[in-house]
Amino acid sequence: MSEPTPWTIGKLLTWTAEFLASRGSDSARLDAEVLLAHARGCKRIDLYTVFDEPAPDGVRDAFKKLVKRRGDGEPVAYLVGKKEFYSLEFEVTGDTLIPRPETELIVVRLTDLAKEAGGGEAIKVCDVGTGSGVLAVCAAKYLENANVLATDASPAALEVAKRNADRHGVGGRTFFVEADLFPAHKPDMRLDYIVSNPPYITTDELTRLSAGVADYEPRLALDGGPEGTTVIERLLPAAARQLKPGGVLLIEISPMIAERVEGLVNETPGLVLKPTINDLSGHPRVIEAMKEEGV
């Protein structure tokens, strides 16, 4: 009797990719590779050198559990506890949103604005609703003259953000405060830049999101209310008070609420709407507003 065919790394990946595709994953092969690399404790690229090697029983058992959870809809980032953003690796948990590529547009625009402003003097940046801290950490990492305040209403999210700041060596210039928008004890911080990825999904749209988002990511960070602008409506006037003249506010939005948010900016005393930044698909994604000079 012939011996059963061993479960090699390559065989595991092929079977798992097919299984995850059948469960609705649109990145099934990538999911399989990330999960298997995590189970093996190696880099994903290392799998390509061991395709023909049998997978040890311990690795197979750990991988099987991860695949089952992924098949049930749990996001890969939560399963492995990390996600890459702007070339940096960030810890993520169920208390934080999973970083998306679209949010990197804010980092690009922020660093461009700082370079255009020139000068080496210290600048003040605030990340409102920091979550895992991706915007705050990137601001401190790529702007060496920046002191960054990061706020969030979730203490658990702030703990994750603090660890990410320490991981990337910017804990000394990044400060974390539990707050709804801005710290109540600092009514006028004269900030150079405010960045935010606030909740902007309408409550109705939230019910139609994929299970991987709706069932696992924190609702507090997703639900923007009936119009998607409940938090943004409060953020705009608060930001106008906190920015120094000439300071800039950058907010990520859904393309579906772009016109409404642009209108809200125009209605906010002290703010001047700048051209909205489109994503790679050409959809409006980041609102930019400047604090009026002399206000």
Buried (B, 14 or more C-beta within 10 A) or exposed (E): EEEEEEBBBBBBBBEBBEBBBEEEBEEBBBBBBBBBBBBBEBEBEEBEEBEEEBBEEEBBEBBBEBBEBBBEBBBBBBBBEBBEBBEBEBBBBEBBBBBEEBBBBBBBBBBEBBEEEEEEEEBBBBBBBBBBBBBBBBBBBBBEEBBBBBBBBBEEBBBBBBBBBEBBEBBEBBBBBEBBBBBEEBEEBEBBBBBBBBBBBBBEBBEEEEEBBBEBBBEBBBBBBEBBBBBBBEBBBBBBBBBBEEBBBBBBBBBBBBEBBBEBBEEBEBBBBBEBBBBEEEBBBBBBBBBBEEE
